[in-house]
């Protein structure tokens, strides 16, 4: 090959043409990748809105989050009437509801483990296995984790391995939500007063509308749920618009799966909540003190703490815990606003997968198939 000025010009021109063609190909590939990414975001967005509570409170008569009639009972307290309905109307504590329809009271046996694994597989097929290492490990070995946990921390339904654990957590780890709740203290207290001093719901009952009584060895423990096991309660929400607005502004509130709850909780003087475990370690329970008389205490994992009016207390309720109010009648009730927040070390991808796996009704529907 003879090197001449003309040959060099031809080679440069040919190289420039190749570069132009490559630019067109690269641009086309980039556009395809962008379109695929936009399609993926659209699919994810349809199932997981940017706000956890968006679209949950519908304007239809008595309908919210797909639940007709508006009332579902409290936490593990009789989801639906059924044959246990009359029993659970006034007595429906965590450990004693005995309802086969209550997710929390579903035993963590082989059937639940299989349903969890099938739901995780469905999620991975639809989205991705990326970031699912701990969730897959937890689902695969769930029975072993639940049975081998020390007695101080033993979640009843689901244990996510390798999460830092402690009975109580610093308010700094969920600073935004803690500060928002504390700034909302006057509004939440006023809303509590408005629902607590209503006349009884019916003759023969001492409870105002929307309140539920829970099983306790002594005294009274009443709860007023806005969100129960991931399902909003339409009638209660309508009576508490400011509290509902606060929930919608929280960044880490668990709003889309069965581990999420929000309620006003009342302990009367002399009341004791027996030692029990929560269902999972993926959440932190937050108590905002609204009324805190003397001689009230929360004991988690053997560590005692006292509530304070206008301040939040964060704890891991998968640890063995109890609460009591040893004051007299003149002290009045202890009142807190309770919300369930994500554990800060549960990653965003893991939260999305757990929302999918533990969507209210998903595991029960699979069991019925």
FENSULTA-V505435 format. One record per residue. N is the residue number from 1. RES is the residue in three letters. SS is DSSP state (alpha for helix, beta for strand, coil for the rest). PHI is phi as a letter, one per 20 degrees, with the letter a starting at -180 (none if undefined). Layout:
# FENSULTA-V505435
n = <N/N>
res = <RES/RES>
ss = <SS/SS>
phi = <PHI/PHI>
This chain:
# FENSULTA-V505435
n = <1/2/3/4/5/6/7/8/9/10/11/12/13/14/15/16/17/18/19/20/21/22/23/24/25/26/27/28/29/30/31/32/33/34/35/36/37/38/39/40/41/42/43/44/45/46/47/48/49/50/51/52/53/54/55/56/57/58/59/60/61/62/63/64/65/66/67/68/69/70/71/72/73/74/75/76/77/78/79/80/81/82/83/84/85/86/87/88/89/90/91/92/93/94/95/96/97/98/99/100/101/102/103/104/105/106/107/108/109/110/111/112/113/114/115/116/117/118/119/120/121/122/123/124/125/126/127/128/129/130/131/132/133/134/135/136/137/138/139/140/141/142/143/144/145/146/147/148/149/150/151/152/153/154/155/156/157/158/159/160/161/162/163/164/165/166/167/168/169/170/171/172/173/174/175/176/177/178/179/180/181/182/183/184/185/186/187/188/189/190/191/192/193/194/195/196/197/198/199/200/201/202/203/204/205/206/207/208/209/210/211/212/213/214/215/216/217/218/219/220/221/222/223/224/225/226/227/228/229/230/231/232/233/234/235/236/237/238/239/240/241/242/243/244/245/246/247/248/249/250/251/252/253/254/255/256/257/258/259/260/261/262/263/264/265/266/267/268/269/270/271/272/273/274/275/276/277/278/279/280/281/282/283/284/285/286/287/288/289/290/291/292/293/294/295/296/297/298/299/300/301/302/303/304/305/306/307/308/309/310/311/312/313/314/315/316/317/318/319/320/321/322/323/324/325/326/327/328/329/330/331/332/333/334/335/336/337/338/339/340/341/342/343/344/345/346/347/348/349/350/351/352/353/354/355/356/357/358/359/360/361/362/363/364/365/366/367/368/369>
res = <UNK/UNK/UNK/UNK/UNK/UNK/UNK/UNK/UNK/UNK/UNK/UNK/UNK/UNK/UNK/UNK/UNK/UNK/UNK/UNK/UNK/UNK/UNK/UNK/UNK/UNK/UNK/UNK/UNK/UNK/UNK/UNK/UNK/UNK/UNK/UNK/UNK/UNK/UNK/UNK/UNK/UNK/UNK/UNK/UNK/UNK/UNK/UNK/UNK/UNK/UNK/UNK/UNK/UNK/UNK/UNK/UNK/UNK/UNK/UNK/UNK/UNK/UNK/UNK/UNK/UNK/UNK/UNK/UNK/UNK/UNK/UNK/UNK/UNK/UNK/UNK/UNK/UNK/UNK/UNK/UNK/UNK/UNK/UNK/UNK/UNK/UNK/UNK/UNK/UNK/UNK/UNK/UNK/UNK/UNK/UNK/UNK/UNK/UNK/UNK/UNK/UNK/UNK/UNK/UNK/UNK/UNK/UNK/UNK/UNK/UNK/UNK/UNK/UNK/UNK/UNK/UNK/UNK/UNK/UNK/UNK/UNK/UNK/UNK/UNK/UNK/UNK/UNK/UNK/UNK/UNK/UNK/UNK/UNK/UNK/UNK/UNK/UNK/UNK/UNK/UNK/UNK/UNK/UNK/UNK/UNK/UNK/UNK/UNK/UNK/UNK/UNK/UNK/UNK/UNK/UNK/UNK/UNK/UNK/UNK/UNK/UNK/UNK/UNK/UNK/UNK/UNK/UNK/UNK/UNK/UNK/UNK/UNK/UNK/UNK/UNK/UNK/UNK/UNK/UNK/UNK/UNK/UNK/UNK/UNK/UNK/UNK/UNK/UNK/UNK/UNK/UNK/UNK/UNK/UNK/UNK/UNK/UNK/UNK/UNK/UNK/UNK/UNK/UNK/UNK/UNK/UNK/UNK/UNK/UNK/UNK/UNK/UNK/UNK/UNK/UNK/UNK/UNK/UNK/UNK/UNK/UNK/UNK/UNK/UNK/UNK/UNK/UNK/UNK/UNK/UNK/UNK/UNK/UNK/UNK/UNK/UNK/UNK/UNK/UNK/UNK/UNK/UNK/UNK/UNK/UNK/UNK/UNK/UNK/UNK/UNK/UNK/UNK/UNK/UNK/UNK/UNK/UNK/UNK/UNK/UNK/UNK/UNK/UNK/UNK/UNK/UNK/UNK/UNK/UNK/UNK/UNK/UNK/UNK/UNK/UNK/UNK/UNK/UNK/UNK/UNK/UNK/UNK/UNK/UNK/UNK/UNK/UNK/UNK/UNK/UNK/UNK/UNK/UNK/UNK/UNK/UNK/UNK/UNK/UNK/UNK/UNK/UNK/UNK/UNK/UNK/UNK/UNK/UNK/UNK/UNK/UNK/UNK/UNK/UNK/UNK/UNK/UNK/UNK/UNK/UNK/UNK/UNK/UNK/UNK/UNK/UNK/UNK/UNK/UNK/UNK/UNK/UNK/UNK/UNK/UNK/UNK/UNK/UNK/UNK/UNK/UNK/UNK/UNK/UNK/UNK/UNK/UNK/UNK/UNK/UNK/UNK/UNK/UNK/UNK/UNK/UNK/UNK/UNK/UNK/UNK/UNK/UNK/UNK/UNK/UNK/UNK/UNK/UNK>
ss = <coil/coil/coil/coil/alpha/alpha/alpha/alpha/alpha/alpha/alpha/alpha/alpha/alpha/alpha/alpha/alpha/alpha/alpha/alpha/alpha/alpha/alpha/alpha/alpha/alpha/alpha/alpha/alpha/alpha/alpha/alpha/alpha/alpha/alpha/alpha/alpha/alpha/alpha/alpha/alpha/alpha/alpha/alpha/alpha/alpha/alpha/coil/coil/coil/coil/coil/coil/coil/coil/coil/coil/coil/coil/coil/coil/coil/beta/beta/coil/coil/beta/beta/coil/coil/coil/coil/coil/beta/coil/coil/beta/coil/coil/coil/coil/alpha/alpha/alpha/alpha/alpha/alpha/alpha/coil/coil/coil/coil/coil/coil/coil/coil/coil/coil/coil/coil/coil/coil/coil/coil/coil/coil/coil/coil/coil/alpha/alpha/alpha/alpha/alpha/alpha/alpha/alpha/alpha/alpha/alpha/alpha/alpha/alpha/alpha/alpha/alpha/coil/coil/coil/coil/coil/coil/alpha/alpha/alpha/alpha/alpha/alpha/alpha/alpha/coil/alpha/alpha/alpha/alpha/alpha/alpha/alpha/coil/coil/coil/coil/beta/coil/coil/coil/coil/beta/coil/coil/coil/coil/coil/coil/coil/coil/coil/beta/beta/coil/alpha/alpha/alpha/alpha/alpha/alpha/alpha/alpha/alpha/alpha/alpha/alpha/alpha/coil/alpha/alpha/alpha/alpha/alpha/alpha/alpha/alpha/alpha/alpha/alpha/alpha/coil/coil/coil/beta/coil/coil/coil/coil/coil/coil/coil/beta/coil/coil/coil/beta/beta/beta/coil/coil/coil/beta/coil/coil/beta/beta/beta/beta/beta/beta/beta/beta/coil/coil/beta/beta/coil/alpha/alpha/alpha/alpha/alpha/alpha/coil/alpha/alpha/alpha/alpha/alpha/alpha/alpha/alpha/alpha/coil/coil/coil/beta/coil/coil/coil/coil/coil/coil/coil/coil/beta/beta/beta/beta/beta/beta/coil/coil/coil/coil/beta/beta/beta/beta/beta/coil/coil/coil/beta/coil/coil/beta/beta/beta/beta/beta/beta/beta/beta/beta/coil/coil/coil/coil/beta/beta/beta/beta/beta/coil/coil/beta/beta/beta/coil/coil/coil/coil/coil/coil/beta/beta/beta/beta/coil/coil/coil/beta/coil/beta/beta/beta/beta/beta/coil/coil/coil/alpha/alpha/alpha/coil/coil/beta/beta/beta/beta/beta/beta/beta/beta/beta/coil/coil/coil/coil/coil/alpha/alpha/alpha/alpha/alpha/alpha/alpha/alpha/alpha/alpha/coil/coil/coil/coil/alpha/alpha/alpha/alpha/alpha/alpha/alpha/coil>
phi = <none/e/e/b/f/f/f/f/f/f/f/f/f/f/f/f/f/f/f/f/f/f/f/f/f/f/f/f/f/f/f/f/f/f/f/f/f/f/f/f/f/f/f/f/f/f/e/c/f/f/d/g/d/f/n/e/d/e/e/f/f/m/c/b/l/n/d/e/n/n/c/d/m/d/k/e/e/m/f/o/f/l/f/e/g/f/f/e/f/d/c/b/f/g/e/c/f/l/e/f/e/e/f/f/e/f/f/e/e/f/f/f/g/f/f/f/f/f/f/f/f/g/f/f/f/e/c/a/e/f/m/e/g/f/f/f/f/f/f/f/d/g/g/f/f/f/e/d/f/f/f/f/c/b/g/e/c/b/d/e/f/m/e/g/c/a/g/c/c/f/f/f/f/c/f/g/f/f/f/f/f/f/f/e/g/f/f/f/f/f/f/g/g/f/e/e/d/f/f/g/f/b/f/n/d/e/e/f/g/n/e/c/e/d/f/b/f/b/m/c/c/d/c/c/e/e/c/c/l/m/d/f/d/g/f/f/f/f/e/c/f/f/f/f/f/f/g/f/e/f/e/d/f/e/d/d/b/f/e/e/b/b/a/e/c/c/d/e/g/n/e/c/e/f/g/b/d/e/e/b/d/e/c/d/e/d/d/e/f/d/c/c/f/f/m/d/b/d/d/c/l/n/d/e/b/d/f/c/f/n/c/e/c/d/b/e/e/f/f/g/b/b/b/b/c/d/f/e/g/f/f/m/f/e/c/c/d/d/c/d/d/f/f/f/e/e/f/g/f/f/f/f/f/f/g/f/f/d/g/g/n/f/f/f/f/f/f/e/e>
